[in-house]
Amino acid sequence: MDQKDGLITRSISWAKGERMPVVPVVPLRGVIGQVGAFRRGLSIDTVGPLLSKAFRMKRAEAVALIINSPGGSPVQSSLIAARIRQLSSECELPVLAFCEDVAASGGYWLAAAADEIFVDRSSIVGSIGVISSGFGFTEAIKKLGIQRRMHTAGDNKSFLDPFSPERKKDVERLKSIQGDMHDTFRSYVSERRGDKLPDNPEIFSGAFWTGSKAIDMGLADEIGEIRQVLNDRFGDKVRTPIIKTDRSWFARRLGGATVGPDDVSLWADGVVAAVEDRFMWDRYRF
């Protein structure tokens, strides 16, 4: 493995009949967080085995990540990124990230785990910040004549209850927690991108940019499409197996089957998951 100008390359010299190199490709698409029957997202439980398979594949010269995610759980983002770095170190393989439509928030956290980040000119990249959102229903239940009855042991058990008036101390506590998470995110990006990042506070403001601008901001390295980049790096005979999980039996069944009364709760969870996911994606759609 050679390194020039911070970019990782490998010498291409194969004898006739020699087996061609392999670059396993792991798609990381979807919201990061809890995964269920109706939520095809990303978590360490679902992604970890795929990463292990990719990094330990015979004749692998590198591992490529395809990233298309608006973010989600900071914990799962951190765990997945840490697993990528751990396996890269153990197997001594470089990691190349290819950002599609969106690599924002936790999605960018995953991209930052790579040694190089490639983007499309119109990719949405960045959003290095923390967000928490919800609803307040106090006026609605008042108009409906509904009384909120809640009993707790512990002053903070009703933290940000949506059916109670918002408390100043709850908001202050939330902002403190968000600040801690933001500091962790900033430290990770600064560590991974190093001298590539200019001294610009806007980078960590939660703003996001197109791929072209993200390169100027030091958040990405090059404009590049995965097949072309891998051909240039490893030759046009490089194999790029896609490492992904099959849909579960339950998910396949729901694809065309009628769901009975016992599955109503699953459908309800699915509706909530769909609304949450749509909200996250819509922040970056134009």
Contacts in CASP RR format, 6 or more apart in sequence:
PFRMAT RR
TARGET T0000
AUTHOR 0000-0000-0000
METHOD contacts of the structure
MODEL  1
MDQKDGLITRSISWAKGERMPVVPVVPLRGVIGQVGAFRRGLSIDTVGPL
LSKAFRMKRAEAVALIINSPGGSPVQSSLIAARIRQLSSECELPVLAFCE
DVAASGGYWLAAAADEIFVDRSSIVGSIGVISSGFGFTEAIKKLGIQRRM
HTAGDNKSFLDPFSPERKKDVERLKSIQGDMHDTFRSYVSERRGDKLPDN
PEIFSGAFWTGSKAIDMGLADEIGEIRQVLNDRFGDKVRTPIIKTDRSWF
ARRLGGATVGPDDVSLWADGVVAAVEDRFMWDRYRF
1 8 0 8 1.000
1 9 0 8 1.000
1 10 0 8 1.000
1 92 0 8 1.000
1 94 0 8 1.000
2 8 0 8 1.000
2 9 0 8 1.000
2 10 0 8 1.000
2 11 0 8 1.000
3 9 0 8 1.000
7 116 0 8 1.000
7 221 0 8 1.000
8 62 0 8 1.000
8 94 0 8 1.000
8 115 0 8 1.000
8 116 0 8 1.000
9 233 0 8 1.000
10 21 0 8 1.000
10 61 0 8 1.000
10 62 0 8 1.000
10 233 0 8 1.000
10 234 0 8 1.000
12 234 0 8 1.000
12 235 0 8 1.000
14 20 0 8 1.000
19 59 0 8 1.000
20 59 0 8 1.000
20 237 0 8 1.000
20 238 0 8 1.000
20 239 0 8 1.000
21 59 0 8 1.000
21 60 0 8 1.000
21 61 0 8 1.000
21 234 0 8 1.000
21 235 0 8 1.000
21 237 0 8 1.000
21 238 0 8 1.000
21 239 0 8 1.000
22 57 0 8 1.000
22 58 0 8 1.000
22 59 0 8 1.000
22 60 0 8 1.000
22 61 0 8 1.000
22 238 0 8 1.000
22 239 0 8 1.000
22 240 0 8 1.000
22 241 0 8 1.000
23 60 0 8 1.000
23 61 0 8 1.000
23 62 0 8 1.000
23 63 0 8 1.000
23 64 0 8 1.000
23 96 0 8 1.000
23 230 0 8 1.000
23 234 0 8 1.000
23 238 0 8 1.000
23 239 0 8 1.000
23 240 0 8 1.000
24 53 0 8 1.000
24 54 0 8 1.000
24 55 0 8 1.000
24 57 0 8 1.000
24 60 0 8 1.000
24 63 0 8 1.000
24 64 0 8 1.000
24 240 0 8 1.000
24 241 0 8 1.000
24 243 0 8 1.000
25 54 0 8 1.000
25 63 0 8 1.000
25 64 0 8 1.000
25 65 0 8 1.000
25 66 0 8 1.000
25 226 0 8 1.000
25 240 0 8 1.000
25 241 0 8 1.000
25 242 0 8 1.000
25 243 0 8 1.000
26 47 0 8 1.000
26 50 0 8 1.000
26 51 0 8 1.000
26 54 0 8 1.000
26 63 0 8 1.000
26 64 0 8 1.000
26 65 0 8 1.000
26 66 0 8 1.000
26 243 0 8 1.000
26 244 0 8 1.000
27 65 0 8 1.000
27 66 0 8 1.000
27 68 0 8 1.000
27 242 0 8 1.000
27 244 0 8 1.000
28 42 0 8 1.000
28 47 0 8 1.000
28 65 0 8 1.000
28 66 0 8 1.000
28 67 0 8 1.000
28 68 0 8 1.000
28 69 0 8 1.000
28 80 0 8 1.000
28 107 0 8 1.000
28 110 0 8 1.000
29 41 0 8 1.000
29 42 0 8 1.000
29 66 0 8 1.000
29 67 0 8 1.000
29 68 0 8 1.000
29 69 0 8 1.000
29 100 0 8 1.000
30 40 0 8 1.000
30 41 0 8 1.000
30 42 0 8 1.000
30 68 0 8 1.000
30 69 0 8 1.000
30 70 0 8 1.000
30 277 0 8 1.000
31 39 0 8 1.000
31 41 0 8 1.000
31 42 0 8 1.000
31 69 0 8 1.000
31 70 0 8 1.000
31 71 0 8 1.000
31 72 0 8 1.000
31 276 0 8 1.000
31 277 0 8 1.000
31 280 0 8 1.000
31 281 0 8 1.000
32 41 0 8 1.000
32 42 0 8 1.000
32 43 0 8 1.000
32 69 0 8 1.000
32 71 0 8 1.000
32 72 0 8 1.000
32 73 0 8 1.000
32 76 0 8 1.000
32 77 0 8 1.000
32 80 0 8 1.000
32 106 0 8 1.000
32 107 0 8 1.000
32 110 0 8 1.000
33 41 0 8 1.000
33 42 0 8 1.000
33 43 0 8 1.000
33 72 0 8 1.000
33 73 0 8 1.000
33 76 0 8 1.000
34 43 0 8 1.000
34 73 0 8 1.000
35 41 0 8 1.000
35 42 0 8 1.000
35 43 0 8 1.000
35 45 0 8 1.000
35 46 0 8 1.000
36 269 0 8 1.000
36 273 0 8 1.000
37 248 0 8 1.000
37 250 0 8 1.000
37 251 0 8 1.000
37 254 0 8 1.000
37 266 0 8 1.000
37 269 0 8 1.000
37 270 0 8 1.000
38 266 0 8 1.000
38 267 0 8 1.000
38 269 0 8 1.000
38 270 0 8 1.000
38 273 0 8 1.000
38 274 0 8 1.000
39 270 0 8 1.000
39 273 0 8 1.000
39 277 0 8 1.000
40 251 0 8 1.000
42 69 0 8 1.000
42 76 0 8 1.000
42 80 0 8 1.000
42 110 0 8 1.000
43 73 0 8 1.000
43 76 0 8 1.000
43 80 0 8 1.000
44 76 0 8 1.000
44 79 0 8 1.000
44 80 0 8 1.000
44 83 0 8 1.000
46 245 0 8 1.000
47 80 0 8 1.000
47 83 0 8 1.000
48 80 0 8 1.000
48 83 0 8 1.000
49 245 0 8 1.000
50 243 0 8 1.000
50 244 0 8 1.000
50 245 0 8 1.000
51 63 0 8 1.000
51 80 0 8 1.000
51 83 0 8 1.000
51 84 0 8 1.000
51 87 0 8 1.000
52 87 0 8 1.000
53 243 0 8 1.000
54 60 0 8 1.000
54 63 0 8 1.000
54 243 0 8 1.000
55 63 0 8 1.000
55 87 0 8 1.000
55 88 0 8 1.000
55 90 0 8 1.000
55 91 0 8 1.000
55 93 0 8 1.000
56 87 0 8 1.000
56 91 0 8 1.000
57 241 0 8 1.000
57 243 0 8 1.000
60 91 0 8 1.000
60 93 0 8 1.000
61 93 0 8 1.000
61 234 0 8 1.000
61 238 0 8 1.000
62 93 0 8 1.000
62 94 0 8 1.000
62 95 0 8 1.000
62 96 0 8 1.000
62 233 0 8 1.000
62 234 0 8 1.000
63 87 0 8 1.000
63 88 0 8 1.000
63 93 0 8 1.000
63 94 0 8 1.000
63 95 0 8 1.000
63 96 0 8 1.000
64 95 0 8 1.000
64 96 0 8 1.000
64 97 0 8 1.000
64 98 0 8 1.000
64 226 0 8 1.000
64 230 0 8 1.000
64 240 0 8 1.000
65 84 0 8 1.000
65 95 0 8 1.000
65 96 0 8 1.000
65 97 0 8 1.000
65 98 0 8 1.000
65 110 0 8 1.000
65 111 0 8 1.000
65 113 0 8 1.000
65 114 0 8 1.000
66 98 0 8 1.000
66 100 0 8 1.000
66 226 0 8 1.000
67 97 0 8 1.000
67 98 0 8 1.000
67 99 0 8 1.000
67 100 0 8 1.000
67 103 0 8 1.000
67 107 0 8 1.000
67 110 0 8 1.000
67 111 0 8 1.000
68 99 0 8 1.000
68 100 0 8 1.000
68 101 0 8 1.000
68 102 0 8 1.000
68 103 0 8 1.000
69 102 0 8 1.000
69 103 0 8 1.000
69 104 0 8 1.000
69 106 0 8 1.000
69 107 0 8 1.000
69 110 0 8 1.000
70 102 0 8 1.000
70 104 0 8 1.000
70 105 0 8 1.000
70 107 0 8 1.000
70 280 0 8 1.000
70 281 0 8 1.000
70 283 0 8 1.000
70 284 0 8 1.000
71 77 0 8 1.000
71 104 0 8 1.000
71 105 0 8 1.000
71 106 0 8 1.000
71 107 0 8 1.000
71 108 0 8 1.000
71 109 0 8 1.000
71 280 0 8 1.000
72 105 0 8 1.000
72 106 0 8 1.000
72 107 0 8 1.000
72 280 0 8 1.000
74 106 0 8 1.000
74 109 0 8 1.000
74 130 0 8 1.000
74 181 0 8 1.000
74 184 0 8 1.000
74 185 0 8 1.000
77 105 0 8 1.000
77 106 0 8 1.000
77 107 0 8 1.000
77 109 0 8 1.000
77 110 0 8 1.000
78 109 0 8 1.000
78 184 0 8 1.000
78 188 0 8 1.000
80 110 0 8 1.000
80 113 0 8 1.000
81 109 0 8 1.000
81 110 0 8 1.000
81 112 0 8 1.000
81 113 0 8 1.000
81 188 0 8 1.000
82 113 0 8 1.000
84 95 0 8 1.000
84 110 0 8 1.000
84 113 0 8 1.000
84 114 0 8 1.000
85 113 0 8 1.000
87 93 0 8 1.000
88 94 0 8 1.000
88 95 0 8 1.000
88 115 0 8 1.000
94 115 0 8 1.000
94 116 0 8 1.000
95 113 0 8 1.000
95 114 0 8 1.000
95 115 0 8 1.000
95 116 0 8 1.000
96 114 0 8 1.000
96 115 0 8 1.000
96 116 0 8 1.000
96 118 0 8 1.000
96 229 0 8 1.000
96 230 0 8 1.000
97 103 0 8 1.000
97 110 0 8 1.000
97 111 0 8 1.000
97 113 0 8 1.000
97 114 0 8 1.000
97 116 0 8 1.000
97 117 0 8 1.000
97 118 0 8 1.000
98 118 0 8 1.000
98 119 0 8 1.000
98 224 0 8 1.000
98 225 0 8 1.000
98 226 0 8 1.000
98 229 0 8 1.000
99 111 0 8 1.000
99 117 0 8 1.000
99 118 0 8 1.000
99 119 0 8 1.000
99 120 0 8 1.000
99 123 0 8 1.000
99 125 0 8 1.000
99 211 0 8 1.000
99 220 0 8 1.000
100 120 0 8 1.000
100 123 0 8 1.000
101 123 0 8 1.000
101 124 0 8 1.000
101 284 0 8 1.000
102 123 0 8 1.000
102 124 0 8 1.000
102 281 0 8 1.000
102 284 0 8 1.000
103 110 0 8 1.000
103 111 0 8 1.000
103 117 0 8 1.000
103 119 0 8 1.000
103 123 0 8 1.000
103 124 0 8 1.000
103 125 0 8 1.000
103 126 0 8 1.000
104 124 0 8 1.000
104 125 0 8 1.000
104 126 0 8 1.000
104 127 0 8 1.000
104 208 0 8 1.000
104 283 0 8 1.000
104 284 0 8 1.000
105 126 0 8 1.000
105 127 0 8 1.000
105 128 0 8 1.000
105 129 0 8 1.000
105 131 0 8 1.000
108 125 0 8 1.000
108 126 0 8 1.000
108 127 0 8 1.000
108 128 0 8 1.000
108 189 0 8 1.000
108 219 0 8 1.000
109 185 0 8 1.000
109 188 0 8 1.000
109 189 0 8 1.000
111 117 0 8 1.000
111 125 0 8 1.000
111 220 0 8 1.000
112 188 0 8 1.000
112 189 0 8 1.000
112 192 0 8 1.000
112 193 0 8 1.000
113 192 0 8 1.000
116 221 0 8 1.000
116 222 0 8 1.000
117 219 0 8 1.000
117 220 0 8 1.000
117 221 0 8 1.000
118 220 0 8 1.000
118 221 0 8 1.000
118 222 0 8 1.000
118 223 0 8 1.000
118 224 0 8 1.000
118 225 0 8 1.000
118 226 0 8 1.000
118 229 0 8 1.000
119 125 0 8 1.000
119 211 0 8 1.000
119 212 0 8 1.000
119 214 0 8 1.000
119 215 0 8 1.000
119 220 0 8 1.000
119 222 0 8 1.000
119 223 0 8 1.000
119 224 0 8 1.000
120 211 0 8 1.000
120 223 0 8 1.000
120 224 0 8 1.000
120 225 0 8 1.000
121 210 0 8 1.000
121 211 0 8 1.000
121 212 0 8 1.000
121 223 0 8 1.000
122 210 0 8 1.000
122 211 0 8 1.000
123 210 0 8 1.000
123 211 0 8 1.000
123 214 0 8 1.000
124 208 0 8 1.000
124 209 0 8 1.000
124 210 0 8 1.000
124 211 0 8 1.000
124 284 0 8 1.000
125 208 0 8 1.000
125 209 0 8 1.000
125 210 0 8 1.000
125 211 0 8 1.000
125 214 0 8 1.000
125 219 0 8 1.000
125 220 0 8 1.000
126 206 0 8 1.000
126 207 0 8 1.000
126 208 0 8 1.000
126 209 0 8 1.000
126 214 0 8 1.000
126 219 0 8 1.000
127 206 0 8 1.000
127 207 0 8 1.000
127 208 0 8 1.000
127 284 0 8 1.000
128 185 0 8 1.000
128 186 0 8 1.000
128 189 0 8 1.000
128 203 0 8 1.000
128 204 0 8 1.000
128 205 0 8 1.000
128 206 0 8 1.000
129 182 0 8 1.000
129 185 0 8 1.000
129 204 0 8 1.000
129 205 0 8 1.000
129 206 0 8 1.000
130 178 0 8 1.000
130 179 0 8 1.000
130 181 0 8 1.000
130 182 0 8 1.000
130 185 0 8 1.000
132 174 0 8 1.000
132 178 0 8 1.000
133 279 0 8 1.000
134 162 0 8 1.000
135 162 0 8 1.000
136 162 0 8 1.000
136 163 0 8 1.000
136 166 0 8 1.000
137 162 0 8 1.000
137 163 0 8 1.000
138 148 0 8 1.000
138 163 0 8 1.000
138 164 0 8 1.000
138 165 0 8 1.000
141 147 0 8 1.000
141 148 0 8 1.000
141 163 0 8 1.000
148 163 0 8 1.000
148 164 0 8 1.000
150 158 0 8 1.000
150 161 0 8 1.000
150 163 0 8 1.000
150 164 0 8 1.000
152 158 0 8 1.000
156 170 0 8 1.000
156 173 0 8 1.000
158 164 0 8 1.000
159 170 0 8 1.000
159 173 0 8 1.000
160 166 0 8 1.000
160 170 0 8 1.000
160 171 0 8 1.000
160 174 0 8 1.000
182 204 0 8 1.000
185 204 0 8 1.000
186 204 0 8 1.000
189 197 0 8 1.000
189 203 0 8 1.000
189 204 0 8 1.000
189 219 0 8 1.000
190 197 0 8 1.000
193 218 0 8 1.000
193 219 0 8 1.000
196 218 0 8 1.000
196 221 0 8 1.000
197 203 0 8 1.000
197 217 0 8 1.000
197 218 0 8 1.000
197 219 0 8 1.000
198 217 0 8 1.000
198 218 0 8 1.000
200 217 0 8 1.000
202 217 0 8 1.000
203 217 0 8 1.000
203 218 0 8 1.000
203 219 0 8 1.000
208 284 0 8 1.000
209 217 0 8 1.000
209 219 0 8 1.000
211 220 0 8 1.000
211 223 0 8 1.000
212 223 0 8 1.000
214 220 0 8 1.000
215 221 0 8 1.000
215 222 0 8 1.000
215 223 0 8 1.000
222 229 0 8 1.000
226 240 0 8 1.000
227 240 0 8 1.000
230 238 0 8 1.000
230 240 0 8 1.000
231 238 0 8 1.000
259 266 0 8 1.000
259 267 0 8 1.000
END
